[in-house]
Amino acid sequence: MLSKAKRLKKKRDFTMVYNRGRSYVSDLFVMYVYHTSKDERLCGFSISRKVSKACLRNRIKRLASEALRQMLPETAAGTRLVFVARKGAADADYGRIQRTVAALLKKAGLFSK
């Protein structure tokens, strides 16, 4: 799980990333990236009720958070990320979520692998 210091928490932070950031799409997630001048790496997760019940939404959030936690030190500094889960994420296992998160980071040019 990501530490609290690395998470986006406030609605206005999420809104700023949605409105000013750039989006990258995969089959499991839509990733929004907003570049800042600060030396920070903040992340947030958003999962609609349309995806599934609360238990499964929390599981998706935990798996995506863990996958991102391992890759976050290797990403570019000064970024705020928001991951929005799509319906396909409900059926995905950890390996697929990890590959998808890595592919999105690479597509955005934030990740070297």
Secondary structure, 3 states (H helix, E strand, C coil): CCCHHHECCCHHHHHHHHHHCEEEECCCEEEEEEECCCCCEEEEEECCCCCCCHHHHHHHHHHHHHHHHHHHHHCCCCEEEEEEECHHHHHCCHHHHHHHHHHHHHHCCCCCC
